Amino acid sequence: MSDSRDKSLPFDVDDADLFSSVADDHVLSSAPVSPAAPARRQAQPAAPVASRRAGRANQPAAFLDVESPGRPHQRARLQGPRFLLGGERADLTLDDRFVSRWHAQLSQEQGSWVLEDLGSHNGVYLRIADEFVMEDGDEILVGAQRLAFRTGWDAGSSQSVPTLGAPKLPTAPRLVEYVEGGHIRGIYPIVDSMLIGREGADLNFPHDELLSSPHASFERRDGQFYLRDLISESGTFIRIRGAVELIDGDCFCVGRTRLQVRYQG
């Protein structure tokens, strides 16, 4: 999912009050963790893995370009069969209070690097370049907003029989906006399409300087919803749920740290 239009996030926005702490890891404002879903579901069939790896048979050097708010740019070389990202005792230690002790890992497989979340509190978000087929529980990152796509209600609820007199919960496709502590700030129904942006969209976040106008769109086609980035400056990210093969230029977020993989040779 590389994106030739990659631009840096303007991380000078110091809005740490958007976040909260849980145990010894800090938690970004986000939805509760949903059951695992495929990490990458493109609208069009992806190219065969063999063709994507063409030209990398000699295992070229791979690097991570690292950008953290308020810190100088850093480049780290990926080495070994496994490369650990985290806040402590990792191959790349990230000074980011929203990064778990062992947050994510990159594993080398046949000349490629594969990214996987290690059960972190705040997750790993991968930038999309193509249309992305949404499924219930998928979480997205647009600007500083973390939204969950829902078509049912909380699948993890232990209450199989509704409580007498309880309000009927919505089941139509919608975006759920979560703030610190996992509290819901808003629920926004999606009919057939929706634009998200700072202004001039169907769903506006006027105080989010990381958002473009418009930034991303949802569209229903043939009974499915598709997420698309609208050439935004900061990108549109999806929370991964499994192992994801990285290609040159792929960008992902860990806490408030942005990383981009680069192959050389």
PATOR-337076 format. One record per residue: z, y, x of N, C-alpha, C in turn; residue number from 1; chain. Coordinates in Angstrom, 1 decimal. Each point is the difference from the previous one (the first is absolute). Example, Ala and Ser with C-alpha at 12.3 -4.5 7.8 and 13.67 -1.06 7.14 Angstrom:
// residues 2
R      n.z      n.y      n.x     ca.z     ca.y     ca.x      c.z      c.y      c.x   pos   unit
R      7.8     -5.7     13.2      0.0      1.2     -0.9      0.0      1.2      0.9     1      A
R     -0.7      1.1     -0.4      0.0      1.1      0.9      0.8      1.1     -0.8     2      A
***
This chain:
// residues 265
R      n.z      n.y      n.x     ca.z     ca.y     ca.x      c.z      c.y      c.x   pos   unit
R      0.0     -1.2      0.8      0.0      1.2     -0.8      0.0      1.2      0.9     1      A
R     -0.9      0.1      0.9      0.0      1.2      0.8     -0.6      1.2     -0.8     2      A
R      0.3      1.2      0.5     -0.5      1.2     -0.7     -0.3      1.0      1.1     3      A
R     -1.4      0.3      0.1     -0.4      0.9      1.1      0.4      1.4     -0.3     4      A
R      0.5      0.3     -1.2      0.4      1.3     -0.3      1.5      0.2      0.2     5      A
R      0.6     -0.8      0.8      1.5      0.0      0.2      0.4      1.4      0.6     6      A
R      1.1      0.6     -0.7      0.6      1.2      0.5      1.5     -0.2      0.0     7      A
R      0.7      0.8      0.8      1.4     -0.2      0.2      0.7      0.6     -1.3     8      A
R      1.1     -0.6     -0.3      0.8      0.6     -1.1      0.8      1.2      0.5     9      A
R      0.0      1.0     -0.7      0.8      1.2      0.4      1.5     -0.2     -0.2    10      A
R      0.6     -0.8      1.0      1.3     -0.4     -0.2      1.0      1.1      0.3    11      A
R     -0.4      1.2      0.2      1.0      1.1      0.2      0.7      0.3     -1.2    12      A
R     -0.4     -0.5     -1.2      0.8      0.1     -1.2      1.3     -0.8      0.1    13      A
R      1.1      0.7      0.1      1.3     -0.6      0.3      0.8     -0.2     -1.3    14      A
R     -0.3     -1.1     -0.7      0.5     -0.2     -1.3      0.8     -1.3     -0.1    15      A
R      1.0     -0.1      1.0      0.8     -1.2      0.1      0.8     -0.2     -1.3    16      A
R      0.2      1.1     -0.8      0.9     -0.2     -1.2     -0.7     -0.8     -1.0    17      A
R     -1.3     -0.4      0.2     -0.7     -0.9     -0.9      0.5     -1.4      0.1    18      A
R      0.8     -0.3      1.1      0.3     -1.4      0.3      1.5     -0.2     -0.2    19      A
R      0.4     -1.3      0.0      1.4     -0.3     -0.1      0.3     -1.1      0.9    20      A
R      1.3     -0.4      0.1      0.4     -1.0      1.0      0.6     -1.2     -0.8    21      A
R     -0.3     -1.2      0.5      0.6     -1.2     -0.6      0.4     -0.9      1.2    22      A
R      1.2     -0.5      0.1      0.5     -0.8      1.1     -0.3      0.7      1.3    23      A
R     -0.5     -0.7      1.0     -0.3      0.6      1.3     -1.5      0.3      0.1    24      A
R     -0.7      0.0     -1.0     -1.4      0.5      0.0     -0.1      1.0     -1.1    25      A
R     -0.9      1.0      0.3     -0.2      1.1     -1.0     -1.2     -0.4     -0.9    26      A
R      0.1      0.4     -1.2     -1.0     -0.5     -1.0     -0.9      1.2     -0.5    27      A
R     -1.3     -0.1      0.2     -0.9      1.0     -0.6      0.1     -0.1     -1.5    28      A
R     -0.4      1.1     -0.6      0.0      0.0     -1.5     -1.2     -0.9     -0.4    29      A
R      0.3     -1.1     -0.6     -1.0     -1.0     -0.3      0.4     -0.9     -1.1    30      A
R     -0.9     -0.8     -0.5      0.2     -0.9     -1.1      0.8     -1.2      0.6    31      A
R      0.7     -0.7     -0.9      0.7     -1.3      0.5     -1.1     -0.9      0.5    32      A
R      0.4     -0.9      0.9     -1.0     -0.9      0.6     -0.5     -1.0     -1.1    33      A
R     -1.3     -0.1     -0.1     -0.6     -0.9     -1.0     -0.3     -1.3      0.6    34      A
R     -0.3     -1.0     -0.8     -0.4     -1.3      0.6     -1.2      0.1      0.9    35      A
R     -0.1     -0.8      1.0     -1.1      0.1      1.0     -1.3     -0.1     -0.7    36      A
R     -0.9      0.9      0.5     -1.4      0.0     -0.5     -0.9      0.0      1.2    37      A
R     -1.3     -0.3     -0.2     -0.9      0.0      1.2      0.0      1.4      0.6    38      A
R     -0.1      0.0      1.4      0.1      1.2      0.7     -1.2      0.9     -0.2    39      A
R     -1.2     -0.7     -0.2     -1.2      0.8      0.0     -0.9     -0.6     -1.0    40      A
R     -0.3      0.7     -1.1     -0.9     -0.5     -1.0     -1.1      1.1     -0.3    41      A
R     -1.1     -0.2      0.7     -1.1      1.0     -0.1     -0.8     -0.3     -1.2    42      A
R     -0.6      1.1     -0.5     -0.9     -0.2     -1.2     -1.2     -0.8      0.3    43      A
R     -0.6      0.3      1.2     -1.1     -0.8      0.4      0.4     -1.0      1.0    44      A
R     -0.7     -1.2      0.1      0.4     -1.0      0.9      0.0      0.5      1.4    45      A
R      1.1     -0.3      0.7      0.0      0.4      1.4     -0.9     -0.8      0.9    46      A
R     -0.4      0.6      1.1     -0.9     -0.7      0.9      0.8     -1.2      0.6    47      A
R     -0.7     -1.1      0.3      0.6     -1.2      0.5      0.8      0.4      1.3    48      A
R      1.2     -0.7      0.2      0.8      0.3      1.1     -0.8     -0.1      1.3    49      A
R     -0.8     -1.0      0.1     -0.7     -0.2      1.2     -0.9      1.2      0.4    50      A
R     -0.7      0.6     -1.0     -0.8      1.1      0.3      0.8      1.2      0.3    51      A
R      1.2      0.2     -0.6      0.8      1.1      0.4      0.5     -0.1      1.4    52      A
R      0.1     -1.2      0.5      0.5     -0.2      1.3     -1.1      0.0      1.1    53      A
R     -1.2      0.1     -0.5     -1.1      0.0      1.0      0.1      1.0      1.0    54      A
R     -0.2     -0.3      1.2      0.1      0.9      1.1      1.4      0.2      0.6    55      A
R      0.9     -0.8     -0.6      1.4      0.1      0.5      0.4     -1.4      0.6    56      A
R     -1.0     -0.8      0.3      0.4     -1.3      0.5      0.7      0.0      1.4    57      A
R     -0.2      1.1      0.8      0.7      0.1      1.2      1.4      0.6     -0.1    58      A
R      0.5      0.1     -1.2      1.3      0.6     -0.2      0.2      1.3      0.7    59      A
R     -0.6      1.0     -0.5      0.1      1.4      0.6      1.4      0.5     -0.1    60      A
R      0.3      1.0      0.8      1.4      0.6      0.0      0.1      0.7     -1.3    61      A
R      1.3     -0.1     -0.6      0.3      0.6     -1.2      1.2      1.0      0.2    62      A
R     -0.1      1.1     -0.7      1.1      1.0      0.1      0.4      0.5     -1.4    63      A
R      1.2      0.5      0.0      0.5      0.7     -1.2      0.2      1.5      0.3    64      A
R     -0.7      0.9     -0.7      0.3      1.4      0.1      1.1      0.3     -1.0    65      A
R      1.1      0.6      0.4      1.2      0.2     -0.8      0.3      1.5     -0.2    66      A
R      0.2      0.3     -1.3      0.3      1.4     -0.3      1.3      0.0     -0.9    67      A
R      1.0      0.6      0.5      1.3      0.1     -0.7      0.3      1.5     -0.2    68      A
R      0.6      0.4     -1.1      0.3      1.4     -0.3      0.9      0.6      1.1    69      A
R     -0.5      1.1      0.5      0.8      0.8      1.0      0.0     -0.7      1.4    70      A
R     -0.8     -0.9      0.3      0.0     -0.7      1.2     -1.4      0.0      0.6    71      A
R     -0.1     -0.1      1.4     -1.4      0.1      0.6     -0.7     -1.3     -0.3    72      A
R     -1.4      0.1      0.1     -0.8     -1.2     -0.2      0.3     -1.0      1.0    73      A
R     -0.1     -1.3     -0.4      0.3     -1.1      0.9     -1.0     -1.1     -0.2    74      A
R     -0.4     -0.6      1.2     -0.9     -1.1     -0.1      0.7     -1.3      0.6    75      A
R     -0.1     -1.1     -0.7      0.6     -1.2      0.5     -1.0     -1.1      0.0    76      A
R      0.0     -0.8      1.1     -1.0     -1.1      0.1      0.6     -1.2     -0.7    77      A
R     -0.8     -0.7     -0.8      0.4     -1.2     -0.6     -0.1     -1.2      1.0    78      A
R      1.1     -0.7      0.1      0.0     -1.1      1.0      0.8     -1.2     -0.6    79      A
R     -0.4     -1.2      0.5      0.7     -1.2     -0.3     -0.5     -0.6     -1.4    80      A
R      0.4     -1.2     -0.3     -0.4     -0.5     -1.3      0.6      0.7     -1.2    81      A
R      1.1      0.7      0.3      0.7      0.7     -1.1      0.5      1.3      0.5    82      A
R     -0.2      1.0     -0.8      0.5      1.4      0.4      0.9      0.5     -1.2    83      A
R      1.2      0.3      0.3      1.0      0.3     -1.0      0.2      1.5     -0.1    84      A
R      0.0      0.5     -1.2      0.3      1.5     -0.3      1.3      0.1     -0.7    85      A
R      0.8      0.9      0.4      1.3      0.1     -0.6      0.9      1.1      0.6    86      A
R      1.2      0.1     -0.5      0.9      1.0      0.4      0.9     -0.4      1.2    87      A
R      0.1     -1.3      0.3      0.8     -0.5      1.1     -0.6     -1.2      0.6    88      A
R      0.1     -0.2      1.3     -0.4     -1.2      0.7     -1.4     -0.5     -0.4    89      A
R     -0.9      1.0     -0.1     -1.4     -0.4     -0.4     -0.9      0.3      1.2    90      A
R     -1.2     -0.5     -0.1     -1.0      0.3      1.1     -0.4      1.4     -0.1    91      A
R      0.0      0.6     -1.2     -0.2      1.4     -0.2      1.1      0.5     -0.8    92      A
R      1.0      0.7      0.6      1.2      0.5     -0.7     -0.4      1.4     -0.6    93      A
R      0.2      0.1     -1.3     -0.4      1.3     -0.7      1.3      0.7     -0.3    94      A
R      0.0      1.3      0.4      1.2      0.8     -0.3     -0.3      0.7     -1.3    95      A
R      0.2     -0.8     -1.1     -0.3      0.4     -1.3      1.1     -0.6     -0.9    96      A
R      0.8      0.8     -0.6      1.1     -0.6     -0.8     -0.4     -0.8     -1.2    97      A
R     -1.3      0.1     -0.4     -0.5     -0.8     -1.1     -0.6     -1.3      0.4    98      A
R      0.1     -0.3      1.3     -0.5     -1.3      0.5      1.1     -1.0      0.1    99      A
R     -0.2     -1.2     -0.5      1.0     -1.0      0.1      0.1     -0.5      1.5   100      A
R      1.1     -0.7      0.2      0.3     -0.5      1.4     -1.2     -0.8      0.5   101      A
R     -0.5     -1.0     -0.8     -1.2     -0.7      0.2     -0.9      0.2     -1.2   102      A
R     -0.9      0.9      0.1     -0.8      0.4     -1.2     -1.3     -0.7     -0.2   103      A
R     -0.8     -0.1      1.0     -1.3     -0.7     -0.1     -0.4     -0.6      1.3   104      A
R     -1.0     -0.9      0.0     -0.5     -0.6      1.2     -1.5     -0.1     -0.1   105      A
R     -0.6      0.1      1.2     -1.4     -0.3      0.2     -0.2     -1.2      0.8   106      A
R     -0.8     -0.9     -0.5     -0.2     -1.3      0.7     -1.5     -0.1      0.4   107      A
R     -0.2     -0.6      1.2     -1.4     -0.1      0.4     -0.5     -1.3     -0.4   108      A
R     -1.2      0.0     -0.6     -0.7     -1.2     -0.5     -1.5      0.1      0.2   109      A
R     -0.5     -0.8      1.0     -1.4     -0.1      0.3     -0.6      1.4      0.3   110      A
R      0.7      0.7      0.8     -0.6      1.3      0.4      0.3      1.2     -0.9   111      A
R      0.6     -0.3     -1.2      0.4      1.1     -0.9      1.5      0.1     -0.1   112      A
R      0.5      1.1     -0.5      1.4      0.2     -0.3      0.2      0.0     -1.5   113      A
R      1.1     -0.7     -0.4      0.3     -0.2     -1.4      1.4      0.7     -0.2   114      A
R      0.1      0.9     -1.0      1.2      0.7     -0.4      0.7     -0.7     -1.1   115      A
R      1.4      0.0      0.2      0.8     -0.6     -1.1      1.3      0.7     -0.1   116      A
R      0.5      0.3     -1.2      1.3      0.6     -0.3      1.0     -1.1      0.2   117      A
R      1.2      0.3      0.6      1.0     -1.0      0.3      1.2      0.2     -1.0   118      A
R     -0.4      0.3     -1.3      1.0      0.2     -1.0      0.8      1.3      0.1   119      A
R     -0.6      1.0      0.5      0.6      1.3      0.2      0.4      0.6     -1.3   120      A
R      0.9      1.0      0.0      0.4      0.7     -1.2     -1.1      0.8     -0.5   121      A
R     -0.7      0.8      0.9     -1.0      1.0     -0.5     -1.4     -0.5      0.1   122      A
R     -0.3     -1.2      0.5     -1.3     -0.5     -0.1     -0.9      0.5      1.0   123      A
R     -1.3     -0.5      0.0     -1.1      0.4      0.9     -1.1      0.3     -0.9   124      A
R     -0.6      1.2      0.2     -1.1      0.5     -0.8     -1.3      0.1      0.8   125      A
R     -1.0     -0.6     -0.5     -1.3      0.0      0.7     -1.0      0.9     -0.7   126      A
R     -0.7      0.8      0.8     -0.9      1.0     -0.5     -1.3     -0.7     -0.5   127      A
R     -0.4      0.3     -1.2     -1.2     -0.6     -0.6     -1.2      0.8      0.3   128      A
R     -1.2     -0.6      0.2     -1.2      0.6      0.2     -1.0     -0.3     -1.1   129      A
R      0.2     -1.1     -0.7     -0.9     -0.4     -1.1      0.8      0.0     -1.3   130      A
R     -0.7     -0.3     -1.1      0.7     -0.2     -1.2      1.0     -1.2      0.1   131      A
R      1.1      0.2     -0.7      1.0     -1.0      0.1      0.4     -0.5     -1.4   132      A
R     -0.1     -1.3     -0.3      0.3     -0.5     -1.3      1.5     -0.1     -0.1   133      A
R      0.6      0.7     -1.0      1.4      0.1     -0.2      0.5     -1.2     -0.8   134      A
R      1.3     -0.4      0.3      0.7     -1.0     -0.8      1.4      0.5     -0.3   135      A
R      0.6     -0.6     -1.0      1.3      0.5     -0.5      1.0     -0.1      1.2   136      A
R      0.7      1.1      0.2      1.0      0.1      1.0     -0.5      0.6      1.3   137      A
R     -1.3      0.2      0.2     -0.5      0.6      1.2      0.6      1.4      0.2   138      A
R      0.3      0.4      1.2      0.6      1.3      0.3     -1.0      0.8      0.9   139      A
R     -0.1      1.2     -0.3     -1.0      0.9      0.7      0.8      1.2      0.6   140      A
R     -0.6      0.5      1.1      0.5      1.2      0.6     -1.1      1.0      0.1   141      A
R      0.2      1.1     -0.7     -0.9      1.1      0.0      0.8      1.3      0.3   142      A
R     -0.4      0.7      1.1      0.9      1.1      0.5      1.4     -0.5      0.2   143      A
R      1.0      0.6     -0.6      1.3     -0.4      0.1      0.5     -0.8     -1.2   144      A
R     -1.0     -0.3     -0.9      0.4     -0.6     -1.3     -0.2     -1.5      0.2   145      A
R      1.0     -0.7     -0.5      0.0     -1.5     -0.1      0.0     -0.4     -1.4   146      A
R     -1.1     -0.7     -0.4     -0.2     -0.3     -1.4     -0.2     -1.6     -0.1   147      A
R      0.5     -0.5     -1.1     -0.2     -1.4     -0.3     -1.0     -0.2     -1.2   148      A
R     -1.0     -0.9      0.2     -0.9     -0.2     -1.1      0.6     -1.2     -0.8   149      A
R      0.2      0.2     -1.3      0.6     -1.0     -0.9     -0.9     -0.2     -1.2   150      A
R     -0.1     -1.3     -0.3     -0.7     -0.4     -1.3      1.0     -0.8     -0.9   151      A
R      1.1     -0.4      0.6      1.1     -0.6     -0.8      1.3      0.7      0.3   152      A
R      1.1     -0.5     -0.4      1.2      0.6      0.4      0.7     -0.7      1.1   153      A
R      1.2      0.2      0.3      0.7     -0.6      1.2      0.0     -1.5     -0.1   154      A
R     -0.9     -0.6      0.8     -0.1     -1.5      0.0      1.2     -0.7      0.5   155      A
R      0.8      0.8      0.7      1.2     -0.6      0.6      1.2      0.1     -0.9   156      A
R     -0.1      0.5     -1.2      1.1      0.1     -0.9      0.5     -1.3     -0.4   157      A
R      1.3     -0.2      0.0      0.6     -1.3     -0.5      0.2      0.0     -1.5   158      A
R     -0.4      1.1     -0.7      0.2      0.0     -1.4     -1.3     -0.4     -0.7   159      A
R      0.0     -1.3     -0.4     -1.2     -0.5     -0.6     -0.1      0.3     -1.5   160      A
R      1.2      0.3     -0.6      0.0      0.3     -1.4      0.4      1.5     -0.2   161      A
R     -0.8      0.8     -0.7      0.3      1.4      0.0      1.3      0.3     -0.8   162      A
R      0.7      1.0      0.5      1.3      0.4     -0.7     -0.3      0.7     -1.3   163      A
R      0.8     -0.4     -1.0     -0.2      0.6     -1.3      0.3      1.5      0.1   164      A
R     -1.0      0.8     -0.6      0.2      1.4      0.1     -0.5      0.7      1.2   165      A
R     -0.4     -0.8      1.0     -0.5      0.6      1.3     -1.3      0.6     -0.2   166      A
R     -0.3      1.2      0.6     -1.3      0.6     -0.1     -1.2     -0.9      0.5   167      A
R     -1.1      0.1     -0.6     -1.1     -0.8      0.4     -0.6      0.6      1.3   168      A
R     -0.2     -0.8      1.0     -0.5      0.5      1.3     -1.5     -0.1      0.0   169      A
R     -0.6      1.0      0.7     -1.5      0.0      0.0     -0.6     -1.2      0.8   170      A
R     -1.1     -0.5     -0.5     -0.7     -1.1      0.7     -1.4      0.4      0.3   171      A
R     -0.5      1.2     -0.4     -1.3      0.4      0.3     -0.1      0.3      1.5   172      A
R     -1.2     -0.1      0.6     -0.2      0.3      1.4      0.5      1.4      0.3   173      A
R      0.7      0.2      1.1      0.6      1.3      0.3      0.4      0.0      1.4   174      A
R      0.3      1.3      0.5      0.6      0.2      1.3      1.4      0.4     -0.2   175      A
R      0.9     -0.6      0.8      1.4      0.3     -0.1      0.4      0.8      1.3   176      A
R      0.5      1.2     -0.1      0.4      0.8      1.1      1.5     -0.3      0.3   177      A
R      0.3     -0.4      1.2      1.3     -0.2      0.4      0.5      1.0      1.0   178      A
R      1.3      0.4     -0.1      0.6      0.9      0.9      1.1     -0.7      0.7   179      A
R      0.8      0.8      0.8      1.0     -0.6      0.9      1.0     -0.9     -0.9   180      A
R      0.4     -1.1      0.6      0.9     -0.8     -0.7     -0.7     -1.0     -0.9   181      A
R     -1.3      0.0     -0.1     -0.7     -0.8     -0.9      0.0      0.4     -1.4   182      A
R      0.3      1.3     -0.3      0.1      0.5     -1.3     -1.4      0.4     -0.5   183      A
R     -0.3     -0.1     -1.2     -1.3      0.3     -0.6      0.0      1.5     -0.3   184      A
R     -1.0      0.7      0.5     -0.2      1.4     -0.3     -1.0      0.2     -1.2   185      A
R     -1.0     -0.8      0.0     -1.0      0.2     -1.1     -0.8     -1.3     -0.1   186      A
R     -0.6     -0.2     -1.3     -0.9     -1.1     -0.3     -1.3      0.6     -0.6   187      A
R     -1.1     -0.3      0.6     -1.3      0.6     -0.3     -1.0     -1.0     -0.5   188      A
R     -0.3     -0.1     -1.3     -1.0     -1.0     -0.5     -1.3      0.3      0.6   189      A
R     -0.8     -1.1      0.3     -1.3      0.0      0.4     -0.9     -0.5     -1.1   190      A
R     -0.9      0.7     -0.5     -0.9     -0.4     -1.1     -1.2     -0.7      0.6   191      A
R     -1.0      0.7      0.3     -1.2     -0.5      0.7     -0.2      0.5      1.4   192      A
R      0.5      1.2      0.3     -0.1      0.6      1.3      1.1      1.0      0.2   193      A
R      0.3      0.3      1.3      1.0      1.0      0.3     -0.3      0.5      1.4   194      A
R      0.1      1.3      0.1     -0.1      0.7      1.3      1.4      0.4      0.4   195      A
R      0.3     -0.2      1.3      1.3      0.4      0.6     -0.3      1.1      1.1   196      A
R      0.8      1.0      0.0     -0.2      1.1      1.0      1.1      1.0     -0.1   197      A
R     -0.2      1.0      0.9      1.0      1.1      0.0     -0.2      0.9     -1.2   198      A
R     -1.3      0.2     -0.4     -0.3      0.9     -1.2     -1.4     -0.4     -0.5   199      A
R     -0.2      0.4     -1.3     -1.3     -0.3     -0.6     -0.3     -1.5     -0.3   200      A
R      1.1     -0.8      0.0     -0.2     -1.4     -0.3      0.7     -0.4     -1.3   201      A
R      0.0     -1.2     -0.3      0.7     -0.5     -1.2      1.5     -0.1      0.3   202      A
R      0.3     -0.4      1.2      1.4     -0.1      0.4      0.1      0.8      1.3   203      A
R      0.8      1.1     -0.2      0.1      1.0      1.1      1.4      0.1      0.6   204      A
R      0.0      0.1      1.3      1.2      0.2      0.8     -0.1      1.3      0.8   205      A
R      0.1      1.2     -0.7     -0.3      1.3      0.6      0.8      0.3      1.3   206      A
R      1.1     -0.6      0.2      0.9      0.4      1.1     -0.2     -1.0      1.2   207      A
R     -0.9     -0.9     -0.1     -0.3     -1.0      1.1     -1.1      0.5      0.8   208      A
R      0.3      0.5      1.2     -1.0      0.6      0.9     -0.9     -1.1      0.7   209      A
R      0.5     -1.2     -0.1     -0.8     -1.1      0.6     -1.2     -0.4     -0.9   210      A
R      0.0      0.4     -1.3     -1.0     -0.5     -0.9     -1.2      1.0      0.0   211      A
R     -1.2     -0.6     -0.2     -1.2      0.7     -0.1     -0.2      0.3     -1.5   212      A
R     -1.0      0.8     -0.4     -0.4      0.3     -1.4     -1.4     -0.3     -0.2   213      A
R     -0.4     -1.1     -0.7      0.9     -1.1     -0.3      0.2     -1.0      1.2   214      A
R      0.8     -1.0     -0.1      0.4     -0.8      1.1     -0.5     -1.5     -0.2   215      A
R      0.3     -0.5     -1.2     -0.4     -1.4     -0.2     -0.3     -0.2     -1.5   216      A
R     -0.6     -1.1     -0.4     -0.3     -0.2     -1.4      0.3     -1.5     -0.3   217      A
R      0.3     -0.2     -1.3      0.0     -1.3     -0.6     -1.1     -0.1     -1.1   218      A
R     -0.6     -1.1     -0.1     -1.1     -0.2     -0.9      0.1     -1.5     -0.6   219      A
R     -0.1     -0.1     -1.3     -0.1     -1.3     -0.6     -1.4     -0.5     -0.2   220      A
R     -0.3     -1.2      0.5     -1.3     -0.5     -0.2      0.1     -1.5     -0.2   221      A
R     -0.6     -0.5     -1.0      0.0     -1.5     -0.3      1.5     -0.5      0.0   222      A
R      0.9      0.7     -0.6      1.3     -0.5     -0.2      0.9      0.1      1.3   223      A
R     -0.5      0.6      1.0      0.8      0.2      1.2      0.1      1.5      0.4   224      A
R      1.0      0.3      0.8      0.1      1.4      0.5     -0.3      0.0      1.4   225      A
R     -0.7      1.1      0.4     -0.4      0.1      1.4      0.5      1.4      0.5   226      A
R      0.6     -0.1      1.2      0.5      1.2      0.7     -1.0      0.4      1.1   227      A
R     -0.3      1.3      0.0     -0.9      0.5      1.0      0.6      1.3      0.6   228      A
R     -0.2      0.1      1.4      0.3      1.2      0.6     -1.1      1.0     -0.1   229      A
R      0.2      1.3     -0.2     -1.0      0.9     -0.3     -0.2      0.9      1.3   230      A
R     -0.2     -0.6      1.1     -0.2      0.7      1.3      1.2      1.0      0.2   231      A
R      1.2     -0.5     -0.2      1.1      0.9      0.2      0.3      0.1      1.5   232      A
R      0.7      1.0      0.4      0.3      0.2      1.4      1.1     -0.9      0.5   233      A
R      1.0     -0.3     -0.8      1.1     -0.9      0.4     -0.1     -1.4     -0.3   234      A
R     -1.0     -0.3     -0.9     -0.3     -1.4     -0.3      0.8     -0.6     -1.2   235      A
R     -0.4     -1.1     -0.4      0.6     -0.8     -1.1      0.4     -1.3      0.5   236      A
R      1.3     -0.4     -0.2      0.5     -1.2      0.6      0.5     -1.0     -1.0   237      A
R     -0.1     -1.3      0.2      0.5     -1.0     -0.8      1.1     -0.8      0.7   238      A
R      1.0     -0.4     -0.7      1.1     -0.8      0.7     -0.5     -1.4      0.1   239      A
R      0.1     -0.6      1.2     -0.6     -1.3      0.3      1.1     -1.0     -0.5   240      A
R     -0.6     -1.2     -0.3      0.9     -1.1     -0.5     -0.5     -1.3      0.7   241      A
R      0.0      0.0      1.3     -0.5     -1.2      0.7     -0.6      0.4      1.3   242      A
R     -0.7     -0.9      0.6     -0.6      0.2      1.3     -1.4      0.7     -0.2   243      A
R     -0.3      1.0      0.8     -1.2      0.8     -0.2     -0.7      0.1      1.4   244      A
R     -1.2     -0.4      0.1     -0.8      0.1      1.3     -0.3      1.5      0.1   245      A
R      0.2      0.5      1.2     -0.3      1.4      0.3     -1.3      0.1      0.8   246      A
R     -0.8      1.0     -0.4     -1.2      0.2      0.8      0.1      1.4      0.6   247      A
R     -0.9      0.3      0.9      0.1      1.3      0.8      0.0      1.2     -1.0   248      A
R      1.0      0.8      0.2      0.2      1.2     -0.8      0.9     -0.1     -1.1   249      A
R      0.4     -1.2     -0.4      1.0     -0.2     -1.1      1.2      0.8      0.3   250      A
R      0.6      0.6     -1.1      1.1      0.8      0.1      1.1     -0.4     -1.0   251      A
R      1.2     -0.1      0.5      1.1     -0.4     -0.9      1.3      0.8      0.2   252      A
R      0.8      0.1     -1.0      1.3      0.7      0.1      1.2     -0.9      0.0   253      A
R      0.9      0.3      0.9      1.3     -0.7      0.1      1.1      1.0     -0.1   254      A
R      0.8      0.1     -1.0      0.9      1.1     -0.2     -0.8      1.3     -0.1   255      A
R      0.3      1.0      0.8     -0.7      1.2      0.0     -0.9      0.1      1.3   256      A
R     -0.2     -1.2      0.6     -0.8     -0.1      1.2     -1.4     -0.5     -0.4   257      A
R     -1.0      0.6      0.6     -1.4     -0.4     -0.3     -0.6     -0.6      1.3   258      A
R     -0.6     -1.2     -0.2     -0.6     -0.7      1.1     -1.4     -0.4     -0.2   259      A
R     -0.8      0.1      1.0     -1.5     -0.3     -0.1     -0.3     -1.0      1.1   260      A
R     -0.7     -1.1     -0.3     -0.4     -1.0      1.0     -1.4      0.4      0.5   261      A
R     -0.1     -0.2      1.4     -1.2      0.3      0.7     -0.3     -1.2      0.9   262      A
R     -1.3     -0.5     -0.1     -0.4     -1.0      0.9     -0.9      0.7      1.1   263      A
R      0.1     -0.5      1.2     -0.8      0.5      1.1     -0.6     -1.1      0.8   264      A
R     -1.3      0.1      0.3     -0.7     -1.1      0.7     -0.8     -0.9     -0.8   265      A
***
